[in-house]
Amino acid sequence: MSANALADLTIRLSRVVAKPVRVADHEVSVTCSLGYSVYPQDGEDATTLLKRADAAMYGAKEDGGNRVRRYTPELTSHAGERLDVETQLKQALHRGEFLLHYQPQIEIASGRIVGVEA
């Protein structure tokens, strides 16, 4: 299947999934974020192609969801950067390196504190 045919297929699939369906007495609408990769341009084996399609799917979600996205090399580097940040945040949390400060939320008209935010 060509890259263009695959792109057309994923767009058609997302349109089919977007159609509301009745479940019991309720109408249910769903959205989908689709990612795809193309052999051999995006990978030589099934494992690589699946990982890259997965990265494209997460890229579609980051773009706002309910989208279709093809794999690009930038997605892999972005995923690696995101993983590094997540790892660093978890390590900092375990080491107790976060300090939480609260800021009052003040009602302008009365000047009274109505809440706090971190």
Z-matrix of the N, CA and C atoms (Angstrom, degrees):
N
C 1 1.447
C 2 1.528 1 107.83
N 3 1.303 2 116.85 1 134.39
C 4 1.466 3 120.88 2 -179.30
C 5 1.529 4 110.34 3 -74.77
N 6 1.324 5 115.26 4 162.32
C 7 1.463 6 120.43 5 178.36
C 8 1.522 7 110.68 6 -60.55
N 9 1.340 8 117.37 7 -39.73
C 10 1.468 9 120.48 8 179.17
C 11 1.518 10 111.62 9 -66.21
N 12 1.331 11 116.78 10 -41.58
C 13 1.465 12 120.31 11 178.74
C 14 1.524 13 110.52 12 -64.41
N 15 1.324 14 116.69 13 -39.07
C 16 1.459 15 120.62 14 178.40
C 17 1.525 16 110.82 15 -66.40
N 18 1.318 17 117.43 16 -40.80
C 19 1.464 18 121.03 17 177.04
C 20 1.523 19 110.23 18 -61.04
N 21 1.333 20 117.25 19 -45.06
C 22 1.468 21 121.18 20 177.81
C 23 1.522 22 111.16 21 -61.19
N 24 1.326 23 117.04 22 -42.34
C 25 1.461 24 121.38 23 179.92
C 26 1.524 25 111.36 24 -62.07
N 27 1.326 26 118.01 25 -44.21
C 28 1.464 27 120.16 26 -179.22
C 29 1.524 28 111.31 27 -66.17
N 30 1.317 29 117.33 28 -35.88
C 31 1.467 30 120.44 29 177.19
C 32 1.522 31 110.15 30 -66.41
N 33 1.338 32 117.09 31 -44.15
C 34 1.469 33 120.41 32 177.83
C 35 1.525 34 110.79 33 -62.56
N 36 1.318 35 116.59 34 -41.63
C 37 1.459 36 120.94 35 179.11
C 38 1.526 37 111.07 36 -61.62
N 39 1.321 38 117.31 37 -43.53
C 40 1.468 39 119.92 38 -179.94
C 41 1.523 40 111.17 39 -64.47
N 42 1.325 41 117.71 40 -33.44
C 43 1.473 42 120.80 41 177.20
C 44 1.523 43 111.39 42 -68.66
N 45 1.328 44 116.67 43 -39.39
C 46 1.467 45 120.31 44 178.48
C 47 1.525 46 110.05 45 -65.14
N 48 1.323 47 116.63 46 -44.94
C 49 1.460 48 120.78 47 -179.34
C 50 1.527 49 111.02 48 -63.83
N 51 1.324 50 117.51 49 -32.41
C 52 1.463 51 121.63 50 -176.89
C 53 1.525 52 113.44 51 -72.04
N 54 1.326 53 117.88 52 -15.58
C 55 1.462 54 119.95 53 -179.50
C 56 1.523 55 109.70 54 -69.86
N 57 1.343 56 117.39 55 130.57
C 58 1.467 57 120.25 56 179.01
C 59 1.531 58 111.22 57 -62.38
N 60 1.329 59 115.61 58 146.68
C 61 1.464 60 121.91 59 176.11
C 62 1.522 61 108.55 60 -126.60
N 63 1.338 62 115.39 61 153.52
C 64 1.460 63 120.12 62 177.63
C 65 1.521 64 108.98 63 -93.48
N 66 1.317 65 114.71 64 129.49
C 67 1.456 66 121.88 65 174.21
C 68 1.518 67 105.83 66 -125.57
N 69 1.346 68 114.70 67 113.78
C 70 1.467 69 120.56 68 -172.45
C 71 1.525 70 106.87 69 57.78
N 72 1.318 71 117.73 70 -121.44
C 73 1.469 72 120.61 71 -179.67
C 74 1.522 73 112.29 72 -104.57
N 75 1.315 74 116.75 73 18.93
C 76 1.462 75 120.48 74 -176.12
C 77 1.518 76 110.76 75 -119.86
N 78 1.324 77 113.94 76 142.34
C 79 1.456 78 119.44 77 173.13
C 80 1.524 79 107.74 78 -92.40
N 81 1.315 80 116.21 79 125.34
C 82 1.461 81 121.62 80 -176.63
C 83 1.524 82 109.11 81 -114.22
N 84 1.313 83 114.89 82 129.18
C 85 1.464 84 120.87 83 175.59
C 86 1.519 85 107.91 84 -114.28
N 87 1.297 86 115.77 85 137.86
C 88 1.460 87 120.21 86 177.35
C 89 1.520 88 108.74 87 -128.80
N 90 1.300 89 114.61 88 159.17
C 91 1.460 90 120.67 89 173.99
C 92 1.523 91 107.38 90 -122.64
N 93 1.296 92 115.55 91 164.06
C 94 1.462 93 118.04 92 177.31
C 95 1.520 94 109.42 93 -143.20
N 96 1.295 95 113.79 94 147.55
C 97 1.457 96 121.79 95 172.94
C 98 1.521 97 106.07 96 -113.10
N 99 1.315 98 116.35 97 120.83
C 100 1.462 99 121.13 98 -175.91
C 101 1.521 100 110.52 99 -114.45
N 102 1.311 101 114.97 100 137.55
C 103 1.450 102 121.13 101 173.64
C 104 1.513 103 108.69 102 -127.06
N 105 1.305 104 116.64 103 145.09
C 106 1.462 105 119.62 104 179.16
C 107 1.518 106 110.46 105 -143.85
N 108 1.317 107 114.05 106 157.16
C 109 1.458 108 122.12 107 175.12
C 110 1.522 109 107.44 108 -131.86
N 111 1.316 110 115.77 109 158.74
C 112 1.464 111 121.26 110 -172.37
C 113 1.528 112 109.86 111 -121.70
N 114 1.330 113 115.38 112 132.44
C 115 1.469 114 122.17 113 175.45
C 116 1.516 115 108.81 114 -86.77
N 117 1.272 116 120.77 115 135.53
C 118 1.463 117 131.33 116 -0.07
C 119 1.527 118 113.17 117 -97.09
N 120 1.339 119 117.57 118 0.19
C 121 1.468 120 120.13 119 -175.14
C 122 1.530 121 112.91 120 -59.85
N 123 1.330 122 116.77 121 -38.58
C 124 1.463 123 120.33 122 -174.16
C 125 1.523 124 113.54 123 -101.76
N 126 1.325 125 117.56 124 -3.38
C 127 1.459 126 120.39 125 179.07
C 128 1.512 127 111.13 126 168.41
N 129 1.324 128 115.27 127 153.83
C 130 1.468 129 121.45 128 -176.69
C 131 1.524 130 113.36 129 -99.51
N 132 1.348 131 117.23 130 -12.35
C 133 1.465 132 118.95 131 -177.73
C 134 1.528 133 109.81 132 -136.84
N 135 1.323 134 115.34 133 163.90
C 136 1.465 135 121.32 134 -175.06
C 137 1.523 136 112.11 135 -61.25
N 138 1.316 137 117.49 136 -40.30
C 139 1.466 138 120.49 137 -178.66
C 140 1.521 139 111.00 138 -61.79
N 141 1.315 140 116.95 139 -47.08
C 142 1.465 141 121.21 140 179.40
C 143 1.518 142 110.64 141 -63.95
N 144 1.321 143 117.05 142 -44.33
C 145 1.466 144 120.54 143 -179.93
C 146 1.528 145 111.43 144 -62.07
N 147 1.331 146 117.46 145 -41.19
C 148 1.468 147 120.47 146 178.73
C 149 1.523 148 111.59 147 -66.31
N 150 1.324 149 117.54 148 -42.54
C 151 1.465 150 120.67 149 178.22
C 152 1.521 151 110.77 150 -61.85
N 153 1.315 152 115.87 151 -40.64
C 154 1.461 153 119.50 152 -178.29
C 155 1.527 154 111.60 153 -73.80
N 156 1.313 155 117.55 154 -35.12
C 157 1.470 156 120.46 155 174.07
C 158 1.526 157 109.63 156 -64.41
N 159 1.328 158 116.75 157 -38.41
C 160 1.463 159 121.46 158 177.51
C 161 1.529 160 110.60 159 -63.72
N 162 1.334 161 117.03 160 -43.04
C 163 1.466 162 120.84 161 176.97
C 164 1.524 163 110.28 162 -61.60
N 165 1.332 164 117.33 163 -39.08
C 166 1.466 165 121.21 164 178.22
C 167 1.522 166 110.77 165 -65.91
N 168 1.344 167 117.24 166 -38.95
C 169 1.459 168 120.87 167 178.34
C 170 1.528 169 110.56 168 -62.79
N 171 1.334 170 117.23 169 -44.08
C 172 1.462 171 119.59 170 177.64
C 173 1.526 172 110.76 171 -66.28
N 174 1.324 173 117.44 172 -33.05
C 175 1.461 174 120.52 173 173.85
C 176 1.516 175 111.42 174 -63.10
N 177 1.335 176 117.04 175 -39.30
C 178 1.471 177 121.28 176 177.06
C 179 1.519 178 110.26 177 -63.78
N 180 1.326 179 117.30 178 -39.79
C 181 1.470 180 120.85 179 177.70
C 182 1.523 181 110.40 180 -64.53
N 183 1.336 182 116.73 181 -42.94
C 184 1.461 183 120.43 182 179.68
C 185 1.522 184 111.71 183 -65.50
N 186 1.321 185 117.09 184 -26.81
C 187 1.465 186 121.38 185 177.54
C 188 1.524 187 111.72 186 -75.52
N 189 1.310 188 117.63 187 -0.11
C 190 1.460 189 120.76 188 178.34
C 191 1.514 190 113.21 189 121.39
N 192 1.294 191 117.57 190 -3.16
C 193 1.463 192 120.70 191 179.11
C 194 1.511 193 112.45 192 77.75
N 195 1.333 194 114.43 193 169.34
C 196 1.461 195 121.66 194 -179.49
C 197 1.529 196 111.05 195 54.89
N 198 1.331 197 115.55 196 42.36
C 199 1.462 198 121.94 197 -177.74
C 200 1.525 199 110.42 198 -134.73
N 201 1.317 200 114.52 199 166.71
C 202 1.460 201 122.42 200 175.19
C 203 1.523 202 106.91 201 -117.64
N 204 1.337 203 116.40 202 135.25
C 205 1.463 204 118.87 203 -179.43
C 206 1.523 205 110.27 204 -143.25
N 207 1.316 206 115.42 205 136.87
C 208 1.459 207 121.14 206 174.44
C 209 1.524 208 109.09 207 -89.02
N 210 1.314 209 115.75 208 149.70
C 211 1.459 210 121.47 209 178.22
C 212 1.523 211 110.81 210 -62.29
N 213 1.324 212 115.72 211 138.38
C 214 1.464 213 123.39 212 169.01
C 215 1.528 214 107.27 213 -133.60
N 216 1.316 215 118.51 214 151.92
C 217 1.473 216 120.50 215 -179.10
C 218 1.532 217 113.51 216 -56.83
N 219 1.324 218 117.62 217 -29.31
C 220 1.466 219 120.48 218 179.38
C 221 1.523 220 111.29 219 -61.12
N 222 1.332 221 116.92 220 -31.04
C 223 1.462 222 120.40 221 -179.86
C 224 1.518 223 111.26 222 -63.43
N 225 1.321 224 117.34 223 -38.03
C 226 1.459 225 121.05 224 179.71
C 227 1.519 226 110.60 225 -67.39
N 228 1.328 227 117.33 226 -43.72
C 229 1.463 228 119.27 227 179.75
C 230 1.520 229 110.24 228 -67.56
N 231 1.339 230 117.39 229 -36.61
C 232 1.465 231 121.20 230 178.54
C 233 1.526 232 110.12 231 -65.47
N 234 1.320 233 117.21 232 -40.91
C 235 1.466 234 121.20 233 178.90
C 236 1.524 235 110.08 234 -63.96
N 237 1.322 236 117.04 235 -39.84
C 238 1.462 237 120.70 236 177.43
C 239 1.519 238 112.12 237 -63.90
N 240 1.329 239 116.27 238 -41.04
C 241 1.462 240 120.67 239 177.90
C 242 1.521 241 110.35 240 -64.22
N 243 1.335 242 117.07 241 -42.87
C 244 1.462 243 121.80 242 179.84
C 245 1.530 244 110.19 243 -62.24
N 246 1.331 245 116.80 244 -42.17
C 247 1.457 246 120.97 245 178.47
C 248 1.525 247 110.75 246 -63.45
N 249 1.323 248 117.67 247 -40.53
C 250 1.469 249 121.21 248 177.53
C 251 1.525 250 111.00 249 -60.90
N 252 1.323 251 117.00 250 -45.10
C 253 1.467 252 121.12 251 179.76
C 254 1.526 253 110.26 252 -63.69
N 255 1.335 254 117.52 253 -44.83
C 256 1.463 255 120.84 254 178.59
C 257 1.523 256 110.89 255 -59.41
N 258 1.321 257 116.99 256 -43.73
C 259 1.465 258 121.52 257 179.89
C 260 1.522 259 110.57 258 -62.92
N 261 1.325 260 116.92 259 -45.32
C 262 1.463 261 120.66 260 179.75
C 263 1.526 262 111.49 261 -63.59
N 264 1.339 263 117.21 262 -39.82
C 265 1.465 264 120.30 263 178.59
C 266 1.527 265 111.30 264 -64.93
N 267 1.322 266 117.39 265 -42.97
C 268 1.472 267 120.61 266 178.59
C 269 1.523 268 110.92 267 -62.64
N 270 1.324 269 116.85 268 -42.33
C 271 1.468 270 120.34 269 179.41
C 272 1.527 271 110.83 270 -64.85
N 273 1.319 272 117.13 271 -42.41
C 274 1.465 273 120.91 272 178.98
C 275 1.525 274 110.70 273 -63.99
N 276 1.320 275 117.50 274 -38.85
C 277 1.463 276 121.44 275 177.92
C 278 1.527 277 110.43 276 -63.42
N 279 1.329 278 117.46 277 -44.91
C 280 1.468 279 121.64 278 179.74
C 281 1.534 280 111.72 279 -65.08
N 282 1.319 281 116.82 280 -30.42
C 283 1.469 282 120.61 281 -179.86
C 284 1.530 283 111.87 282 -86.82
N 285 1.332 284 117.23 283 -0.89
C 286 1.466 285 120.76 284 178.87
C 287 1.514 286 113.31 285 70.07
N 288 1.322 287 117.10 286 34.82
C 289 1.463 288 120.98 287 -175.75
C 290 1.527 289 113.66 288 -90.00
N 291 1.318 290 117.27 289 1.50
C 292 1.462 291 119.64 290 178.23
C 293 1.523 292 109.43 291 -96.30
N 294 1.301 293 116.11 292 140.38
C 295 1.452 294 122.50 293 176.09
C 296 1.521 295 106.70 294 -125.10
N 297 1.312 296 115.98 295 123.42
C 298 1.457 297 120.96 296 -175.06
C 299 1.520 298 109.99 297 -97.84
N 300 1.314 299 116.42 298 130.11
C 301 1.457 300 122.84 299 176.07
C 302 1.521 301 107.92 300 -119.37
N 303 1.334 302 115.79 301 138.94
C 304 1.458 303 120.63 302 177.30
C 305 1.515 304 109.31 303 -105.03
N 306 1.308 305 114.73 304 141.77
C 307 1.455 306 121.92 305 179.31
C 308 1.521 307 107.25 306 -119.73
N 309 1.331 308 118.04 307 132.14
C 310 1.467 309 118.61 308 -178.50
C 311 1.528 310 111.91 309 -71.39
N 312 1.325 311 114.58 310 147.09
C 313 1.463 312 121.19 311 170.02
C 314 1.524 313 105.63 312 -102.58
N 315 1.302 314 115.81 313 122.22
C 316 1.460 315 120.37 314 -172.70
C 317 1.520 316 110.02 315 -114.59
N 318 1.340 317 114.94 316 132.91
C 319 1.462 318 120.63 317 175.30
C 320 1.525 319 107.27 318 -76.29
N 321 1.317 320 116.01 319 122.40
C 322 1.471 321 120.80 320 -173.55
C 323 1.526 322 111.26 321 -61.66
N 324 1.328 323 117.54 322 -46.24
C 325 1.466 324 121.03 323 -174.20
C 326 1.528 325 112.14 324 -60.94
N 327 1.335 326 117.39 325 -43.28
C 328 1.468 327 119.99 326 -174.97
C 329 1.526 328 113.02 327 -101.48
N 330 1.318 329 117.00 328 -20.26
C 331 1.455 330 120.53 329 -176.92
C 332 1.517 331 113.66 330 77.96
N 333 1.330 332 117.18 331 6.99
C 334 1.466 333 119.03 332 -178.14
C 335 1.528 334 110.71 333 -90.62
N 336 1.316 335 114.72 334 153.39
C 337 1.462 336 121.20 335 178.38
C 338 1.524 337 108.22 336 -77.49
N 339 1.338 338 115.55 337 126.20
C 340 1.468 339 120.30 338 -178.48
C 341 1.526 340 112.19 339 -113.71
N 342 1.301 341 116.98 340 -3.73
C 343 1.456 342 120.44 341 179.83
C 344 1.514 343 110.14 342 175.29
N 345 1.319 344 114.40 343 -178.50
C 346 1.460 345 120.69 344 176.83
C 347 1.515 346 108.66 345 -137.22
N 348 1.314 347 115.36 346 158.59
C 349 1.460 348 120.83 347 174.44
C 350 1.512 349 108.18 348 -137.05
N 351 1.311 350 114.75 349 150.35
C 352 1.462 351 119.71 350 -179.00
C 353 1.507 352 109.55 351 -99.17
